[in-house]
Amino acid sequence: MATKMTRKGQVTIPEPVRDLLDLRPGDLLEFERASDGRIVLKKVGSESKSRFARLRGHAGEGMTTEEIMALTRGDD
């Protein structure tokens, strides 16, 4: 996947990469140099979220306690 850099040093991150990293406008990104010289793009703060933090705000109004518990357990 290739992308072109502008004169200002800006690039467009391809949609498949944005989807893979769950990137949204305003997210902070970090560039790290790996030991083999590659540059790694990471979403800042993404690795610190627990499975419960990722579920926060997803229950919605009107759900029963049983439905909420099934959601947190991953029951379908």
C-alpha positions in Angstrom: 0.0 0.0 0.0 1.5 3.3 -1.0 0.6 6.9 -0.3 2.1 10.2 -1.4 3.5 12.8 1.0 2.6 16.5 0.5 5.1 19.4 0.6 4.0 19.9 4.2 4.9 16.3 5.1 1.3 15.2 5.4 0.1 11.7 4.3 -3.3 10.1 4.0 -3.4 6.9 6.0 -5.1 4.2 3.8 -8.6 3.2 4.9 -7.6 -0.5 5.6 -4.9 0.7 8.0 -7.3 3.2 9.7 -9.9 0.4 10.1 -7.3 -2.0 11.4 -6.1 0.5 14.1 -9.6 1.8 14.7 -8.4 5.4 13.9 -10.8 8.3 14.2 -10.3 12.0 13.5 -8.5 13.6 16.4 -6.7 10.4 17.6 -3.1 10.7 18.6 -0.6 8.6 16.7 2.9 7.6 17.6 5.8 6.7 15.3 8.4 4.4 16.7 11.6 3.0 15.2 11.9 -0.8 15.5 15.3 -2.4 16.2 15.4 -3.5 12.6 15.0 0.1 11.3 11.3 -0.2 10.4 8.9 2.6 11.5 5.9 1.4 13.4 2.7 3.5 13.6 0.7 3.1 16.9 -2.5 4.6 18.2 -1.6 6.4 21.5 -3.3 4.8 24.4 -4.9 1.9 22.5 -3.0 -0.9 24.3 -4.0 0.3 27.8 -7.8 -0.2 27.4 -9.1 -3.2 29.2 -11.9 -5.3 27.7 -14.3 -3.6 30.1 -13.2 -0.1 29.1 -13.8 -1.0 25.5 -17.4 -2.0 26.4 -18.1 1.2 28.3 -21.0 3.1 26.8 -22.2 0.2 24.6 -25.1 -1.0 26.7 -27.5 1.7 25.7 -30.9 2.6 27.2 -33.6 0.0 27.9 -31.3 -3.1 28.3 -32.1 -5.5 31.1 -29.5 -6.5 33.6 -29.4 -9.9 32.0 -28.7 -8.4 28.6 -25.9 -6.2 30.0 -24.3 -9.2 31.8 -24.5 -11.3 28.6 -22.8 -8.4 26.7 -19.9 -8.2 29.2 -19.5 -12.0 29.2 -19.5 -12.1 25.4 -22.6 -14.3 25.2 -24.4 -14.2 21.9 
